[in-house]
């Protein structure tokens, strides 16, 4: 049986080294830094990271004001993609 090579993955069961981008969602400033690091990456990867960080902040058990601001940053970014 042939195995299929998987393209860009943010998370998987068998990572090969450190994460590609240090993505954070704690504050709006950290969200902007994450988006700055994503420049130059494929659009699909940018969308995947932004969606993941948006929903991590949205569904965090102890959501803070900074996380809500980060959600706005990621939400605006996703609308402009």
N, C-alpha and C positions, 0 to 999 in steps of 0.2 A: 504494500500500500504506500502510495506517495504521500509525503507531507507537503502541505501548502505553506509557502513562505508568507508570513504575515507582514504587512507594511508597517507604517508608523503606529506604535502602541505607546500609550502613556504609562500603562500599568500592565504587567503580565506575570505569569507564575515563574518565569525563568529569566530575570533581568540580566543583561550583560553589562555590568558596571553601574555607575551612578546615573541618576535621572538626567534627562537631557536638559531640562530647564528647572531652575529652583522656583517652583510655583508656590505662591502664598496667597491667602485670602483673609488675613486678619484685619487689615486696614486698607483704606483707599490708596495710600501711598505704596504699600506693598503690592497691591494689585497693579498699579501703574508700572512699578519696577518689573513685575512679571511680564506685562505686555511689551515692555521695552526689550526684554530678553527674547521675546518671541519673534521680533522683527527678523525677517530673512528666512524664517522657517516656512515650510509649506502651509498653505491656507487651511488645509484639512487638519493639520496638527495644531495650528493656532486655535481653530474652532474647538477641537477636542479638549485642549487644556482650559480654555476659557469656560466652556460649558461645565467641565468637571469642577473648577474652582467656584463657579457661580452656585452650583447645587450643593457643594460642600458647605458653603457659607449659609445658604438658604435653610438647610436641614440640620444645622449644627445644634446640638442639645442646649448649649449655653451661648446663644447668639448675642453678640455685642453690637453697639452702635457702629463701631469700625467695620464689622462684617457687613452690616447693611449698606454702608457707604461703598465697600468693595463690590457688593452685588450690583450697585448702580454703575460702577466703572466697567465691570465685566458685561453687564447688560447692554450698555451703550456700545461697547466694542463689538459685541455679537450682532447688533443691529447694523453696524457699518460694514460688516464683512460681506 
